[in-house]
Amino acid sequence: MPALLIVFIQVMCGIHAVRSGQERYWLYLIIGLPGLGCAIYALAVMVPDWLGSRDGRKLVRHAHDKVDPERHVRMLREELEITETSQNHVLLADELTRIGQHEEAAIHYQKALSGIFITDPDIMLKLAYAQLASRDALSCRNTLDDLIKHNPDFTSPDGHLLYARALQEMGETNKAEDEYRTLIEYYAGPEARFRYAELLKDRGDFADAKHQLETIALIARRSKPHYRKLHKAWLNKASQALKSL
């Protein structure tokens, strides 16, 4: 059994070396020293290569966050103390948003809206997200209204979705439904349609909610694997919601 395992590891290392275009001496090492050679190759090439991938970086960042979730925040606070600029406020707010500290993030996004950035649409959009994540739907809607007032040509599917969600949380379900109906015609992923289905379900319109969830499943089946991987979390939520109806 150990011999078969070593052969399997050799094959996997060899395939990786060929596909990734490694120097030929790695193949000689893998073949000539089956156990040790594979271990050296894995540590020297495969692990760094994997850690440099998107999934690898995500896993490493997740591990770091578990150990010290505010390590980047501390560094960005120091940068802000040294140089208080809109950009540094945004960088700190972005990191605070990433670790779920939305209320403080909103404060820094607001401070970033100054000088030439006082009506910057990208910062205003981030502020609206932080406000909604802080359960402040009214401020979110007001921020988005101001965004459009000062940037009438600015368009953002995510901003439109935030607006619909804010209306829904404020209890303005009819207005929210109108926004969702428009959103599902052009929004790139399943999130808008899923949230629309949740609104319908909460209102007791189970047949229409089921139809929206079935549409999500149909679009996913007809889409390429990349779409299903990219939107896996929302597709799983839709699948579970459909089972409950």
C-alpha positions in Angstrom: 0.0 0.0 0.0 2.7 2.6 0.9 4.4 1.8 -2.5 1.2 2.5 -4.4 0.8 5.7 -2.5 4.3 6.8 -3.3 3.7 6.0 -7.0 0.5 8.0 -6.9 2.3 11.0 -5.3 5.1 10.7 -7.9 2.5 10.8 -10.7 0.8 13.9 -9.2 4.1 15.7 -8.7 5.2 14.8 -12.2 1.9 16.0 -13.8 2.2 19.3 -11.9 5.8 19.8 -13.0 5.0 19.2 -16.6 1.8 21.3 -16.7 3.4 24.2 -14.8 6.5 24.2 -17.0 9.0 23.5 -14.3 12.7 22.7 -15.1 13.4 19.1 -16.1 15.7 18.5 -13.2 12.5 18.4 -11.0 11.3 15.4 -12.9 14.7 13.7 -12.4 14.4 14.4 -8.7 10.8 13.2 -8.4 11.7 9.9 -10.3 15.1 9.4 -8.8 14.2 10.0 -5.2 10.5 8.9 -5.0 9.8 9.9 -1.4 12.3 12.6 -0.6 12.2 14.1 -4.1 8.4 14.5 -4.0 8.6 16.1 -0.6 11.2 18.5 -1.7 9.2 19.4 -4.8 6.0 19.8 -2.9 7.6 22.2 -0.4 9.7 24.1 -2.9 7.2 24.4 -5.8 3.7 23.1 -5.1 3.0 24.7 -1.8 4.2 28.2 -2.8 2.4 27.9 -6.1 -0.8 26.9 -4.3 -0.5 29.6 -1.7 0.0 32.1 -4.4 -3.3 31.1 -6.1 -6.6 32.9 -5.4 -7.9 30.1 -3.2 -4.6 29.7 -1.4 -4.4 33.4 -0.6 -7.9 33.3 0.6 -7.2 30.4 2.9 -4.0 32.0 4.3 -5.9 35.3 4.9 -8.7 33.4 6.6 -6.2 31.7 8.9 -4.5 35.0 9.7 -7.9 36.5 10.5 -8.6 33.8 12.9 -5.3 34.4 14.7 -5.2 38.2 14.5 -8.2 39.7 12.7 -7.2 43.3 13.3 -3.5 43.1 12.2 -4.2 45.1 9.0 -6.5 47.5 10.8 -3.7 48.5 13.2 -1.3 49.1 10.3 -3.9 51.2 8.5 -4.8 53.2 11.6 -1.1 54.0 11.9 -1.0 55.1 8.3 -4.0 57.3 8.9 -2.4 58.9 11.9 0.7 59.7 9.9 -1.2 61.0 6.9 -4.9 61.8 7.1 -6.2 61.6 3.5 -9.4 60.5 2.0 -7.6 57.6 0.4 -6.3 56.4 3.8 -9.8 56.7 5.4 -11.1 54.6 2.5 -8.4 51.9 2.9 -9.1 51.7 6.7 -12.9 51.6 6.1 -12.5 48.9 3.4 -10.6 46.7 5.9 -13.1 47.4 8.6 -15.9 46.4 6.2 -14.0 43.2 5.3 -13.9 42.1 9.0 -17.5 43.1 9.7 -17.0 46.3 11.7 -19.5 48.2 9.6 -20.4 51.0 12.0 -16.8 52.3 12.3 -16.3 51.7 8.6 -19.2 54.1 7.9 -17.6 56.8 10.0 -14.4 56.6 8.0 -16.2 56.6 4.6 -18.0 59.7 5.7 -14.7 61.4 6.7 -13.3 60.4 3.3 -16.1 62.4 1.6 -14.2 65.7 1.7 -12.4 68.0 -0.6 -12.4 66.8 -4.2 -13.9 63.5 -3.0 -16.9 65.1 -1.3 -19.4 63.6 -3.8 -17.2 60.7 -5.0 -19.7 58.0 -6.2 -17.6 55.0 -5.3 -17.0 56.2 -1.8 -20.7 57.1 -1.4 -21.6 53.6 -2.6 -19.3 52.0 0.0 -20.8 54.3 2.7 -24.3 53.2 1.7 -23.3 49.5 2.0 -21.7 50.1 5.4 -24.8 51.9 6.6 -27.1 49.1 5.5 -24.9 46.5 7.0 -25.1 48.5 10.3 -28.9 48.2 10.1 -29.3 51.9 9.2 -31.5 51.6 6.1 -32.7 55.2 6.2 -29.2 56.6 6.1 -28.4 54.1 3.3 -31.3 55.3 1.2 -30.4 59.0 1.8 -26.8 58.4 0.8 -27.9 56.7 -2.4 -30.3 59.5 -3.1 -27.5 62.0 -2.6 -25.2 59.9 -4.8 -27.6 60.1 -7.7 -28.3 63.8 -7.1 -24.6 64.7 -7.4 -23.7 62.0 -10.0 -26.7 61.7 -12.3 -24.9 59.6 -14.9 -23.5 57.1 -12.4 -24.9 53.6 -12.7 -24.3 50.6 -10.4 -26.2 47.3 -10.2 -24.9 46.8 -6.7 -26.0 50.3 -5.8 -29.5 49.6 -7.2 -29.6 46.4 -5.2 -28.7 48.3 -2.0 -31.5 50.8 -2.7 -34.0 48.0 -3.1 -32.8 46.3 0.1 -33.0 49.6 2.0 -36.6 50.1 0.9 -37.4 46.6 2.0 -35.9 47.0 5.4 -37.8 50.3 5.9 -41.0 48.4 5.2 -41.7 50.1 1.8 -42.2 46.7 0.2 -44.2 47.9 -2.8 -41.4 50.3 -3.8 -38.8 47.6 -3.1 -40.7 45.2 -5.3 -40.7 47.6 -8.2 -36.9 48.0 -7.8 -36.4 44.2 -7.6 -38.5 43.7 -10.7 -36.2 46.0 -12.6 -33.1 44.5 -11.1 -33.8 40.9 -12.0 -33.8 41.8 -15.6 -30.2 42.9 -15.7 -28.4 42.0 -12.4 -25.5 39.7 -13.2 -25.9 37.1 -10.4 -28.7 35.4 -8.5 -28.6 37.6 -5.4 -31.2 40.2 -6.6 -33.6 37.5 -7.7 -33.1 35.6 -4.4 -33.8 38.7 -2.3 -36.9 39.4 -4.4 -38.0 35.8 -3.7 -37.5 36.4 0.0 -39.6 39.5 -0.2 -42.4 37.6 -2.0 -42.2 34.8 0.6 -42.4 37.2 3.5 -45.5 38.7 2.0 -47.1 35.3 1.6 -46.8 35.1 -2.2 -45.3 31.6 -2.1 -46.1 30.7 -5.8 -44.3 33.7 -7.2 -41.4 33.2 -4.7 -41.1 29.6 -5.8 -41.1 30.7 -9.5 -38.2 33.1 -8.8 -36.2 30.4 -7.0 -36.8 27.9 -9.8 -35.6 30.5 -12.3 -32.4 30.8 -10.3 -31.9 27.1 -10.5 -32.6 27.0 -14.2 -30.2 29.8 -15.0 -27.5 28.0 -12.9 -28.0 24.8 -14.8 -27.7 26.5 -18.1 -24.7 28.6 -17.1 -21.0 27.6 -17.3 -19.2 26.1 -14.2 -17.5 29.4 -13.5 -20.9 31.0 -12.9 -21.9 28.3 -10.5 -18.6 28.5 -8.6 -18.7 32.3 -8.4 -22.2 32.4 -7.1 -22.1 29.2 -5.0 -23.2 30.8 -1.8 -26.3 32.4 -3.2 -27.2 29.3 -5.3 -27.0 27.2 -2.1 -29.3 29.7 -0.3 -31.8 29.5 -3.2 -31.7 25.7 -3.2 -32.4 25.6 0.5 -35.2 28.2 0.2 -36.8 26.2 -2.6 -36.8 23.0 -0.5 -38.6 24.9 2.3 -41.5 26.0 0.0 
